[in-house]
Amino acid sequence: MKIGIVQLEPAKGNIERNIEIHIDWIKKGINHHTALIVFPELSLTGYEPELASSLATNQNDKRLDCFQKLSDENNIAIGVGLPTRNLDELNISMIIFQPLKDRITYSKQYLYPTEVSIFTARFNPIVLECETEIVAPAICYELSNKEHYEFAAENNATVYMASVLNSVNGVDSDLKKLSDIARNYKMVTFMANFIGESGGYKCAGKSTIWNDNGEMIKQLGDKEEGLIIYDTKTREVLTTTSRVDR
């Protein structure tokens, strides 16, 4: 199964422009028969907590129909990041599109301390059956919580998929944690991160894939947008990068 992660620089608070950017990268994944492609945390808005309330929506937002159409027509699952509302709660979420299936909203269960005053954690643990793999989505700080990755392992996940905003100050620590998760729980592990600036952070890039021995398969740089595709069957890796000209 071919799985892709995208590293990008988001347009701050501009959902429509970010949708266009996402579509470009998804089409690159489709050209290589990717079965699953995942973007960084809050990828459709950028990581902008102070804007989240005004930008929040839900999985049925008509602007997202393009992702369902791409999924249905090209047999690809897609995970994008978006602030969502659940009644009076504001959540950090990943909207998951699967071919000819209902959309899923997975919301962050373990919040970073600075997020607690704005967002609400939502307990909705999931793993996804995706072709030959069982995929456990993780949103940023969740990868620092043992309960999260142990749930994934206990539910037979073969892939641990971390969608993050990671700063230059925090990235090395999280790279070590994810390598350890991959090795200790025998899951192929992915981290999709931003470049540029978002939410006042200088983003580190370095989106990475590890095999189930915790060994790094591929890592992007800190200034390039890119797509890494890993075939879990053949273990082949394909990388497409581009300089940011926005």
C-alpha positions as a Markdown table, in Angstrom:
| # | Residue | x | y | z |
|---|---|---|---|---|
| 1 | Met | 0.0 | 0.0 | 0.0 |
| 2 | Lys | 1.3 | 3.4 | -0.9 |
| 3 | Ile | 1.0 | 6.1 | 1.8 |
| 4 | Gly | 2.0 | 9.7 | 1.3 |
| 5 | Ile | 2.6 | 12.7 | 3.7 |
| 6 | Val | 2.7 | 16.3 | 2.6 |
| 7 | Gln | 4.9 | 19.0 | 4.0 |
| 8 | Leu | 3.8 | 22.6 | 3.1 |
| 9 | Glu | 3.7 | 26.2 | 4.0 |
| 10 | Pro | 0.0 | 27.2 | 4.7 |
| 11 | Ala | -1.7 | 30.4 | 3.7 |
| 12 | Lys | -2.6 | 31.9 | 7.0 |
| 13 | Gly | -6.4 | 31.6 | 7.7 |
| 14 | Asn | -7.2 | 31.2 | 4.0 |
| 15 | Ile | -9.2 | 28.0 | 3.6 |
| 16 | Glu | -9.9 | 28.5 | -0.1 |
| 17 | Arg | -6.3 | 29.0 | -1.0 |
| 18 | Asn | -5.1 | 26.1 | 1.1 |
| 19 | Ile | -7.7 | 23.9 | -0.6 |
| 20 | Glu | -6.1 | 24.7 | -3.9 |
| 21 | Ile | -2.6 | 23.9 | -2.5 |
| 22 | His | -3.9 | 20.6 | -1.1 |
| 23 | Ile | -5.5 | 19.6 | -4.4 |
| 24 | Asp | -2.2 | 20.1 | -6.2 |
| 25 | Trp | -0.4 | 17.8 | -3.8 |
| 26 | Ile | -3.2 | 15.2 | -3.8 |
| 27 | Lys | -3.1 | 15.1 | -7.6 |
| 28 | Lys | 0.6 | 14.4 | -7.4 |
| 29 | Gly | -0.1 | 11.5 | -5.0 |
| 30 | Ile | -2.8 | 10.2 | -7.4 |
| 31 | Asn | -0.3 | 10.2 | -10.2 |
| 32 | His | 1.7 | 7.7 | -8.2 |
| 33 | His | -1.3 | 5.6 | -7.2 |
| 34 | Thr | -1.2 | 6.6 | -3.5 |
| 35 | Ala | -3.9 | 5.0 | -1.4 |
| 36 | Leu | -3.6 | 7.4 | 1.6 |
| 37 | Ile | -2.3 | 11.0 | 1.8 |
| 38 | Val | -2.2 | 13.1 | 5.0 |
| 39 | Phe | -1.4 | 16.7 | 5.7 |
| 40 | Pro | -0.1 | 18.6 | 8.8 |
| 41 | Glu | -2.2 | 19.7 | 11.8 |
| 42 | Leu | -4.8 | 22.3 | 10.9 |
| 43 | Ser | -3.5 | 22.3 | 7.4 |
| 44 | Leu | -6.4 | 24.1 | 5.8 |
| 45 | Thr | -6.1 | 27.1 | 8.0 |
| 46 | Gly | -2.5 | 27.0 | 9.3 |
| 47 | Tyr | -2.0 | 26.5 | 13.0 |
| 48 | Glu | -3.6 | 29.7 | 14.1 |
| 49 | Pro | -5.4 | 29.3 | 17.5 |
| 50 | Glu | -6.5 | 33.0 | 17.6 |
| 51 | Leu | -8.3 | 32.6 | 14.3 |
| 52 | Ala | -9.7 | 29.1 | 14.9 |
| 53 | Ser | -13.1 | 30.2 | 16.3 |
| 54 | Ser | -13.9 | 32.4 | 13.2 |
| 55 | Leu | -12.6 | 29.7 | 10.8 |
| 56 | Ala | -14.2 | 26.6 | 12.4 |
| 57 | Thr | -16.6 | 24.5 | 10.4 |
| 58 | Asn | -17.5 | 20.8 | 10.1 |
| 59 | Gln | -17.0 | 17.9 | 7.8 |
| 60 | Asn | -20.1 | 18.7 | 5.8 |
| 61 | Asp | -18.7 | 22.1 | 4.6 |
| 62 | Lys | -19.4 | 22.3 | 0.9 |
| 63 | Arg | -15.9 | 23.6 | 0.3 |
| 64 | Leu | -14.6 | 20.2 | 1.2 |
| 65 | Asp | -16.7 | 18.3 | -1.4 |
| 66 | Cys | -13.7 | 18.5 | -3.8 |
| 67 | Phe | -11.8 | 16.2 | -1.5 |
| 68 | Gln | -14.6 | 13.6 | -1.4 |
| 69 | Lys | -14.8 | 13.8 | -5.2 |
| 70 | Leu | -11.0 | 13.2 | -5.5 |
| 71 | Ser | -11.3 | 10.3 | -3.1 |
| 72 | Asp | -14.2 | 8.6 | -4.8 |
| 73 | Glu | -12.8 | 9.0 | -8.3 |
| 74 | Asn | -9.2 | 8.0 | -7.6 |
| 75 | Asn | -9.6 | 5.4 | -4.8 |
| 76 | Ile | -7.5 | 7.5 | -2.4 |
| 77 | Ala | -8.1 | 8.3 | 1.3 |
| 78 | Ile | -7.3 | 11.9 | 2.4 |
| 79 | Gly | -6.6 | 13.4 | 5.8 |
| 80 | Val | -6.8 | 17.2 | 6.1 |
| 81 | Gly | -6.6 | 19.5 | 9.2 |
| 82 | Leu | -9.3 | 21.9 | 10.2 |
| 83 | Pro | -10.7 | 23.5 | 13.4 |
| 84 | Thr | -14.3 | 22.2 | 13.9 |
| 85 | Arg | -17.3 | 22.9 | 16.1 |
| 86 | Asn | -19.1 | 20.3 | 18.0 |
| 87 | Leu | -22.1 | 22.1 | 19.7 |
| 88 | Asp | -20.3 | 24.7 | 21.9 |
| 89 | Glu | -16.9 | 23.0 | 21.6 |
| 90 | Leu | -14.0 | 24.1 | 19.4 |
| 91 | Asn | -11.9 | 21.2 | 18.3 |
| 92 | Ile | -8.6 | 20.6 | 16.5 |
| 93 | Ser | -9.6 | 18.0 | 13.9 |
| 94 | Met | -8.6 | 15.9 | 11.0 |
| 95 | Ile | -11.3 | 15.3 | 8.4 |
| 96 | Ile | -10.8 | 12.0 | 6.8 |
| 97 | Phe | -12.2 | 11.2 | 3.3 |
| 98 | Gln | -12.4 | 7.6 | 2.1 |
| 99 | Pro | -13.6 | 6.3 | -1.2 |
| 100 | Leu | -17.4 | 6.0 | -1.3 |
| 101 | Lys | -17.7 | 6.2 | 2.5 |
| 102 | Asp | -19.0 | 8.7 | 4.9 |
| 103 | Arg | -16.5 | 11.4 | 6.1 |
| 104 | Ile | -14.9 | 11.0 | 9.5 |
| 105 | Thr | -14.0 | 13.8 | 11.9 |
| 106 | Tyr | -11.2 | 12.7 | 14.2 |
| 107 | Ser | -10.5 | 15.4 | 16.9 |
| 108 | Lys | -7.5 | 15.8 | 19.1 |
| 109 | Gln | -7.8 | 14.0 | 22.4 |
| 110 | Tyr | -4.7 | 15.3 | 24.2 |
| 111 | Leu | -4.2 | 19.1 | 24.0 |
| 112 | Tyr | -0.9 | 20.9 | 24.4 |
| 113 | Pro | -1.1 | 23.1 | 27.5 |
| 114 | Thr | -1.4 | 26.4 | 25.6 |
| 115 | Glu | -4.4 | 25.0 | 23.6 |
| 116 | Val | -6.6 | 24.3 | 26.6 |
| 117 | Ser | -7.9 | 27.9 | 26.9 |
| 118 | Ile | -9.2 | 27.8 | 23.3 |
| 119 | Phe | -9.9 | 24.2 | 22.3 |
| 120 | Thr | -11.7 | 21.3 | 23.9 |
| 121 | Ala | -10.3 | 17.8 | 23.9 |
| 122 | Arg | -12.6 | 15.2 | 22.5 |
| 123 | Phe | -12.4 | 11.5 | 23.3 |
| 124 | Asn | -13.0 | 9.7 | 20.0 |
| 125 | Pro | -10.2 | 7.1 | 19.5 |
| 126 | Ile | -10.1 | 5.5 | 16.1 |
| 127 | Val | -8.1 | 3.2 | 13.9 |
| 128 | Leu | -8.9 | 3.0 | 10.1 |
| 129 | Glu | -8.8 | -0.1 | 7.9 |
| 130 | Cys | -7.1 | 1.2 | 4.7 |
| 131 | Glu | -6.4 | -1.5 | 2.1 |
| 132 | Thr | -3.7 | -3.7 | 3.6 |
| 133 | Glu | -2.9 | -1.5 | 6.7 |
| 134 | Ile | -4.6 | -0.4 | 9.9 |
| 135 | Val | -3.9 | 3.3 | 10.4 |
| 136 | Ala | -3.9 | 5.2 | 13.7 |
| 137 | Pro | -4.2 | 9.0 | 13.2 |
| 138 | Ala | -2.4 | 11.2 | 15.7 |
| 139 | Ile | -2.6 | 15.0 | 16.0 |
| 140 | Cys | 0.6 | 16.5 | 17.2 |
| 141 | Tyr | 0.8 | 16.5 | 21.1 |
| 142 | Glu | -1.0 | 13.1 | 21.1 |
| 143 | Leu | 2.3 | 11.4 | 20.2 |
| 144 | Ser | 3.6 | 12.5 | 23.6 |
| 145 | Asn | 0.9 | 10.6 | 25.4 |
| 146 | Lys | 1.4 | 6.9 | 26.0 |
| 147 | Glu | -2.3 | 6.2 | 26.2 |
| 148 | His | -2.6 | 7.3 | 22.6 |
| 149 | Tyr | 0.0 | 5.1 | 20.9 |
| 150 | Glu | -0.8 | 2.2 | 23.2 |
| 151 | Phe | -4.4 | 2.3 | 22.0 |
| 152 | Ala | -3.1 | 2.2 | 18.5 |
| 153 | Ala | -1.0 | -0.9 | 19.2 |
| 154 | Glu | -3.7 | -2.6 | 21.2 |
| 155 | Asn | -6.0 | -2.2 | 18.2 |
| 156 | Asn | -3.5 | -3.8 | 15.8 |
| 157 | Ala | -2.4 | -0.6 | 14.0 |
| 158 | Thr | 0.4 | -1.2 | 11.5 |
| 159 | Val | 0.8 | 2.5 | 10.7 |
| 160 | Tyr | 1.0 | 5.5 | 13.1 |
| 161 | Met | 0.2 | 8.7 | 11.3 |
| 162 | Ala | 1.2 | 11.9 | 13.1 |
| 163 | Ser | -0.1 | 15.2 | 11.7 |
| 164 | Val | 1.8 | 18.0 | 13.4 |
| 165 | Leu | 2.9 | 21.5 | 13.8 |
| 166 | Asn | 6.4 | 21.1 | 15.0 |
| 167 | Ser | 8.7 | 24.1 | 15.7 |
| 168 | Val | 12.5 | 24.3 | 15.3 |
| 169 | Asn | 12.7 | 24.1 | 19.1 |
| 170 | Gly | 10.6 | 21.0 | 19.5 |
| 171 | Val | 11.2 | 18.9 | 16.5 |
| 172 | Asp | 14.2 | 16.9 | 17.6 |
| 173 | Ser | 12.5 | 15.6 | 20.7 |
| 174 | Asp | 9.4 | 14.5 | 18.7 |
| 175 | Leu | 11.5 | 12.8 | 16.0 |
| 176 | Lys | 13.1 | 10.7 | 18.8 |
| 177 | Lys | 9.7 | 9.9 | 20.3 |
| 178 | Leu | 8.2 | 8.8 | 17.0 |
| 179 | Ser | 11.3 | 6.7 | 16.2 |
| 180 | Asp | 10.8 | 5.0 | 19.6 |
| 181 | Ile | 7.1 | 4.4 | 18.9 |
| 182 | Ala | 7.9 | 2.8 | 15.6 |
| 183 | Arg | 10.5 | 0.5 | 17.1 |
| 184 | Asn | 8.7 | -0.4 | 20.4 |
| 185 | Tyr | 5.3 | -0.9 | 18.9 |
| 186 | Lys | 6.2 | -2.2 | 15.5 |
| 187 | Met | 4.3 | 0.4 | 13.5 |
| 188 | Val | 5.5 | 2.1 | 10.3 |
| 189 | Thr | 5.4 | 5.7 | 11.5 |
| 190 | Phe | 4.9 | 9.0 | 9.7 |
| 191 | Met | 5.2 | 12.7 | 10.6 |
| 192 | Ala | 3.7 | 15.4 | 8.4 |
| 193 | Asn | 4.8 | 18.9 | 9.4 |
| 194 | Phe | 4.8 | 22.5 | 8.1 |
| 195 | Ile | 7.5 | 24.8 | 6.9 |
| 196 | Gly | 7.6 | 28.6 | 7.2 |
| 197 | Glu | 5.8 | 30.3 | 10.1 |
| 198 | Ser | 2.4 | 29.5 | 11.6 |
| 199 | Gly | 0.8 | 30.5 | 14.9 |
| 200 | Gly | 3.9 | 32.5 | 15.9 |
| 201 | Tyr | 6.1 | 29.4 | 15.5 |
| 202 | Lys | 9.0 | 28.9 | 13.1 |
| 203 | Cys | 8.1 | 25.5 | 11.7 |
| 204 | Ala | 10.8 | 22.9 | 11.4 |
| 205 | Gly | 9.8 | 20.9 | 8.4 |
| 206 | Lys | 11.7 | 17.5 | 8.5 |
| 207 | Ser | 8.6 | 15.5 | 7.7 |
| 208 | Thr | 9.7 | 11.9 | 8.2 |
| 209 | Ile | 8.9 | 8.2 | 7.7 |
| 210 | Trp | 10.3 | 5.4 | 9.9 |
| 211 | Asn | 10.1 | 1.7 | 9.4 |
| 212 | Asp | 8.8 | -0.6 | 12.1 |
| 213 | Asn | 12.3 | -1.0 | 13.5 |
| 214 | Gly | 12.4 | 2.8 | 14.2 |
| 215 | Glu | 14.9 | 3.4 | 11.4 |
| 216 | Met | 14.4 | 6.5 | 9.3 |
| 217 | Ile | 13.3 | 5.8 | 5.8 |
| 218 | Lys | 13.1 | 9.3 | 4.5 |
| 219 | Gln | 13.1 | 12.9 | 5.7 |
| 220 | Leu | 12.4 | 16.2 | 4.0 |
| 221 | Gly | 14.4 | 19.3 | 4.6 |
| 222 | Asp | 13.4 | 22.4 | 6.6 |
| 223 | Lys | 12.6 | 24.8 | 3.8 |
| 224 | Glu | 11.0 | 22.8 | 1.0 |
| 225 | Glu | 7.4 | 21.7 | 0.4 |
| 226 | Gly | 7.2 | 18.1 | -0.5 |
| 227 | Leu | 5.5 | 14.8 | -0.8 |
| 228 | Ile | 7.0 | 11.5 | 0.5 |
| 229 | Ile | 5.3 | 8.3 | -0.7 |
| 230 | Tyr | 6.2 | 5.0 | 0.9 |
| 231 | Asp | 5.0 | 1.6 | -0.3 |
| 232 | Thr | 4.6 | -0.7 | 2.7 |
| 233 | Lys | 4.7 | -3.8 | 0.5 |
| 234 | Thr | 7.7 | -3.1 | -1.7 |
| 235 | Arg | 9.4 | -0.6 | 0.7 |
| 236 | Glu | 10.0 | 1.7 | -2.2 |
| 237 | Val | 10.2 | 5.5 | -1.5 |
| 238 | Leu | 9.3 | 8.3 | -3.9 |
| 239 | Thr | 9.9 | 12.0 | -3.0 |
| 240 | Thr | 8.6 | 15.1 | -4.8 |
| 241 | Thr | 9.7 | 18.5 | -3.6 |
| 242 | Ser | 9.3 | 22.1 | -4.6 |
| 243 | Arg | 10.5 | 25.5 | -3.5 |
| 244 | Val | 7.8 | 27.8 | -2.1 |
| 245 | Asp | 7.1 | 30.7 | -4.5 |
| 246 | Arg | 4.0 | 32.1 | -2.8 |
